[in-house]
Amino acid sequence: MKYHLRINLILFLLLIFQGYANGQGKSELPLFSESQPLEMRLSFSSKDLKKEKADSVYFPSIMHYKIPGGSWDSIKVDIRARGNFRRNQCFFPPIRVKIKKKDGNGTVFEGNKALKLVVPCKNAKADNDQIVKEYMCYKMNEQVSPFFFSTRAVNLILTDESTKNPKSYEVKAFLIEDDDLVAERAGGKIAGGRQILPGRLQEIAAVQVDFFQFMIANTDWSAVAQHNIKIIQMPTNDFVPVAYDFDMSGIVNSYYSTTSEMLNISSVRERLYRGFCRSEAAMQQVRQEYLAAESNIMQVVNGFESELGPKEVSDIKKYMEDFFAILKSDKLFSEQILSKCRTN
């Protein structure tokens, strides 16, 4: 058993090395190679977007963005609402953006044919803070897994054209790269439209995702059902999970977040390990990886103090310290992770 685990681990590490050689890790596309927020303007009718349920129907729009030097440029795009919960519950729906290659060439969007634009649920400071905290989750994920979605923060002026007198809002937002680009950097392809049994997932990659979801206190996901998880099929036929959509997590703690009645928790702030049981060697390896990444993760949190404020960042750091205390204690690690893993 240990021999097979060692062989599988060696093959997986070789895949990771090969992936990095092919550009895996953070995207090198212009849009994601810069860290400062992108200034953008976008106009649409939120009423029309939410009303249209067909994923194949897009609405034409113009996306304005600020270029180096401070002037504005623009690009033609097609947009639609995405998701279900926020589309129905929020004033601003999450948006999917399509860009034709000829329109993107020579711009900061070059190389991106599709993007997700995550916007606040409503126009309020609390909603903007939730967007910043969800964006922070993506940045923390970069510290603990070689498989992640690249993101770019956006300062967005959003104009809603649902009424005769369009109204503009200044909101926080962020862009997420397309699924196919993540898979391409990893040297694989998206395994969409199918259930992947837990045993088919590459063990180390699966545990990395399981620990991350536990760290941010997220239970709104399923690798098997591919709910808020994309699966990359590697050339070796390994399947690698990649996590996204963290608005229901305890670290974001959105006012609309809920917990499933099937789970024995009463608040999204309660951590519950939802990963499947894996080998002791894999669990201990990822445990050490996370402990080694603790300072980097805390640096990510510290980097958001100017946007969230010292008190909010201090509270988040305390919440994260509680997670690392579990990893540092053999007793707590056994009680809250090893004994909580799922067998079916």
C-alpha positions in Angstrom: 0.0 0.0 0.0 2.8 2.4 1.0 4.7 1.4 -2.2 1.7 2.3 -4.4 1.1 5.6 -2.6 4.8 6.5 -3.1 4.6 5.7 -6.8 1.4 7.7 -7.2 2.9 10.6 -5.3 6.0 10.6 -7.5 3.9 10.6 -10.7 1.8 13.4 -9.3 4.8 15.5 -8.4 6.2 15.0 -11.8 3.0 16.2 -13.3 3.1 19.3 -11.1 6.7 19.9 -12.2 5.7 19.5 -15.8 2.7 21.8 -15.3 4.9 24.5 -13.9 7.3 24.1 -16.8 4.3 24.6 -19.1 3.3 27.8 -17.3 1.1 26.3 -14.6 0.6 28.3 -11.4 -0.6 31.8 -11.8 -1.7 32.8 -15.3 0.9 34.8 -17.3 -1.8 36.5 -19.4 -1.7 40.3 -19.2 -4.9 40.5 -17.3 -3.6 38.3 -14.4 0.0 39.3 -14.4 -0.7 42.6 -12.6 -1.7 42.8 -8.9 -3.2 46.2 -8.7 -7.0 46.5 -9.2 -8.2 47.1 -12.8 -10.5 50.2 -13.2 -13.5 49.2 -15.2 -17.0 50.4 -16.3 -19.8 48.2 -17.4 -23.5 48.9 -18.3 -26.3 46.4 -18.5 -29.9 45.8 -17.4 -29.8 43.7 -14.3 -33.5 43.0 -14.8 -32.9 41.6 -18.3 -30.0 39.5 -17.2 -31.8 37.9 -14.3 -34.9 37.3 -16.4 -33.1 35.3 -19.1 -32.5 31.8 -17.8 -31.0 30.3 -20.9 -27.2 30.0 -20.6 -26.8 30.3 -24.4 -28.4 33.8 -24.5 -25.9 36.7 -24.2 -26.4 40.4 -24.2 -24.1 42.8 -26.1 -22.3 45.4 -24.1 -19.2 47.6 -24.0 -16.6 47.1 -21.2 -14.5 50.2 -20.5 -11.2 49.9 -18.7 -8.4 52.2 -17.7 -5.0 51.6 -19.4 -1.6 52.6 -18.2 -1.3 56.4 -18.2 -4.8 56.9 -16.9 -6.9 57.1 -20.1 -9.8 54.8 -20.9 -10.2 52.2 -23.6 -13.1 49.9 -24.4 -13.8 46.5 -25.7 -17.0 44.8 -27.1 -18.2 41.9 -24.9 -21.3 39.7 -24.6 -22.6 39.1 -21.1 -25.1 36.9 -19.3 -26.1 36.2 -15.7 -24.6 33.0 -14.2 -25.4 30.8 -11.2 -28.7 30.3 -9.5 -28.8 31.4 -5.9 -27.3 34.9 -6.4 -29.1 35.4 -9.6 -32.4 35.0 -7.7 -31.5 36.6 -4.4 -29.3 39.6 -5.4 -29.8 42.9 -7.0 -26.6 42.5 -9.1 -26.3 39.0 -10.6 -22.9 37.3 -11.1 -21.8 37.8 -14.7 -20.2 35.7 -17.4 -18.3 37.6 -20.0 -17.5 36.4 -23.5 -14.8 38.2 -25.6 -14.1 37.5 -29.3 -10.5 36.9 -30.0 -10.3 39.7 -32.6 -11.7 42.2 -30.0 -9.3 41.0 -27.2 -6.1 41.0 -29.2 -3.7 43.8 -28.2 -5.7 44.6 -25.0 -5.2 43.6 -21.4 -7.9 40.9 -22.1 -5.9 39.2 -24.8 -6.0 35.4 -24.4 -9.2 35.4 -22.5 -12.3 34.2 -24.4 -14.5 33.9 -21.3 -14.4 35.4 -17.8 -16.5 35.4 -14.7 -17.1 38.7 -13.1 -18.0 38.5 -9.4 -19.9 41.5 -8.2 -21.6 42.4 -4.8 -25.1 41.1 -4.1 -26.3 44.6 -3.3 -25.0 48.1 -3.2 -23.8 48.3 0.4 -20.4 48.4 2.3 -21.1 45.0 3.8 -21.5 43.6 0.3 -18.3 45.2 -1.0 -16.4 43.7 2.1 -17.8 40.3 1.3 -16.5 40.5 -2.3 -13.0 41.5 -0.9 -13.0 38.6 1.5 -14.1 36.1 -1.2 -11.3 37.5 -3.4 -8.9 37.0 -0.5 -9.9 33.3 -0.4 -8.8 32.9 -3.9 -5.4 34.5 -3.1 -5.0 32.2 0.0 -5.7 29.2 -2.2 -2.7 30.1 -4.4 -0.5 29.5 -1.3 -1.6 25.9 -0.7 -2.3 24.3 -4.1 -0.7 24.4 -7.6 -4.2 24.1 -9.1 -6.2 27.3 -8.7 -8.2 30.0 -10.6 -6.2 33.2 -11.3 -8.1 36.3 -10.4 -7.9 40.1 -10.7 -9.4 42.7 -8.4 -11.6 45.3 -10.1 -12.8 48.7 -9.1 -16.1 48.7 -11.0 -18.5 51.5 -12.0 -21.6 49.5 -12.7 -24.5 51.2 -14.5 -27.9 49.5 -14.2 -30.0 50.3 -17.2 -33.2 48.6 -15.9 -35.1 51.8 -15.6 -35.6 55.0 -17.7 -33.0 56.8 -15.6 -30.0 54.5 -15.4 -28.1 54.6 -12.1 -24.4 54.0 -11.5 -22.8 52.3 -8.6 -19.1 52.1 -7.5 -18.5 48.6 -6.3 -15.7 46.1 -5.6 -15.5 43.2 -8.0 -13.1 40.6 -9.4 -12.5 38.7 -12.5 -11.9 34.9 -12.6 -10.2 33.2 -15.5 -12.0 30.6 -17.6 -12.0 26.9 -16.7 -10.2 25.8 -19.8 -7.2 28.1 -19.1 -6.7 26.5 -15.7 -6.8 23.0 -17.2 -4.5 24.1 -20.1 -1.8 25.3 -17.6 -2.0 22.0 -15.8 -1.6 20.1 -19.1 -5.1 18.5 -18.8 -8.7 19.2 -19.8 -11.9 19.9 -17.9 -13.8 16.7 -17.2 -17.3 18.2 -17.3 -20.7 16.7 -17.2 -19.9 13.6 -15.2 -19.6 12.4 -11.7 -16.2 11.5 -10.4 -16.0 9.0 -7.7 -13.8 10.1 -4.7 -11.4 7.2 -5.3 -10.7 8.5 -8.8 -9.4 11.9 -7.5 -5.6 12.3 -7.2 -5.1 11.8 -3.5 -2.8 14.7 -2.6 -4.7 17.2 -4.7 -8.0 16.1 -3.2 -6.7 16.5 0.4 -5.3 19.9 -0.5 -8.8 21.0 -1.5 -10.5 19.3 1.5 -8.1 21.1 3.9 -8.7 24.5 2.1 -12.5 24.2 2.4 -12.1 23.3 6.0 -9.8 26.2 6.6 -12.2 28.8 5.2 -15.2 26.9 6.7 -16.9 26.2 3.4 -19.4 23.3 3.1 -21.1 24.5 -0.1 -19.1 22.2 -2.5 -18.9 18.7 -3.8 -16.1 17.2 -5.9 -18.3 14.2 -6.8 -21.2 16.3 -8.1 -18.8 19.1 -9.4 -20.6 21.7 -7.3 -18.3 24.7 -7.0 -15.5 22.3 -8.0 -14.0 21.9 -11.5 -12.3 18.6 -12.3 -9.2 18.5 -14.5 -8.5 15.2 -16.2 -4.7 14.8 -16.4 -2.8 13.0 -19.2 -2.1 10.1 -16.7 -5.9 9.9 -16.3 -5.7 11.3 -12.7 -8.5 13.7 -11.8 -7.6 16.9 -10.0 -10.2 19.1 -8.2 -10.0 22.9 -8.4 -12.2 24.9 -6.0 -14.1 28.1 -6.6 -17.1 30.2 -5.3 -16.4 30.8 -1.6 -19.2 33.3 -0.8 -21.0 30.7 1.5 -17.8 30.2 3.5 -17.4 31.1 7.2 -14.5 33.5 6.4 -16.7 35.5 4.1 -19.8 35.1 6.3 -22.2 36.6 3.9 -25.6 37.6 5.3 -27.4 35.3 2.8 -25.2 32.2 3.6 -27.0 29.1 4.9 -26.0 25.7 6.1 -27.5 22.4 5.0 -30.0 20.7 7.3 -28.0 17.5 6.6 -25.0 18.9 8.4 -24.6 19.0 12.1 -23.7 22.7 12.3 -25.8 25.8 12.9 -23.6 28.5 11.5 -21.3 28.8 8.5 -18.7 30.0 10.9 -18.4 26.4 12.3 -15.7 24.4 10.7 -16.7 20.9 9.5 -14.4 18.6 7.6 -16.1 17.3 4.5 -13.3 15.5 2.8 -13.3 11.8 2.2 -11.0 9.5 4.2 -7.6 9.2 2.6 -4.3 7.5 3.6 -2.6 8.6 6.8 0.5 9.5 4.7 -1.5 11.8 2.4 -3.3 13.5 5.3 0.0 14.1 7.2 1.8 15.4 4.1 -0.9 18.0 3.4 -1.0 18.9 7.1 2.7 19.7 7.0 2.3 21.6 3.7 -0.4 23.9 5.3 1.7 24.4 8.4 4.6 25.5 6.2 2.4 27.9 4.3 1.0 29.5 7.5 3.1 32.7 7.3 2.3 33.2 3.6 -1.4 32.8 4.2 -1.2 35.4 7.1 0.7 37.7 4.8 -2.2 37.4 2.3 -4.7 38.4 5.0 -2.5 41.3 6.1 -2.5 42.6 2.6 -6.2 43.4 2.8 -6.0 45.7 5.8 -6.3 48.9 3.7 -9.6 47.6 2.3 -11.2 45.8 5.2 -9.7 47.7 8.1 -7.5 46.6 11.0 -10.3 45.2 13.2 -11.7 43.0 10.4 -8.3 41.8 9.4 -7.5 41.0 13.1 -10.7 39.0 13.4 -9.9 37.0 10.2 -6.4 36.3 11.5 -7.8 35.0 14.8 -10.2 32.8 12.8 -7.3 31.5 10.8 -5.2 30.9 13.9 -8.0 28.6 15.2 -7.5 26.5 12.1 -3.8 26.3 12.4 -4.2 25.4 16.1 -6.1 22.3 15.0 -3.2 21.3 12.6 -0.6 21.9 15.4 -2.4 19.7 17.9 -2.4 15.9 17.3 -5.5 15.6 19.5 -7.5 18.3 17.7 -6.2 17.1 14.3 -7.5 13.6 15.1 -10.8 14.8 16.5 -11.8 17.4 14.0 -10.2 16.1 10.8 -9.2 12.4 10.8 -12.3 11.2 12.7 -14.6 13.4 10.6 -13.6 12.3 7.2 -16.4 10.8 5.0 -16.4 7.1 4.1 -19.4 7.3 1.7 
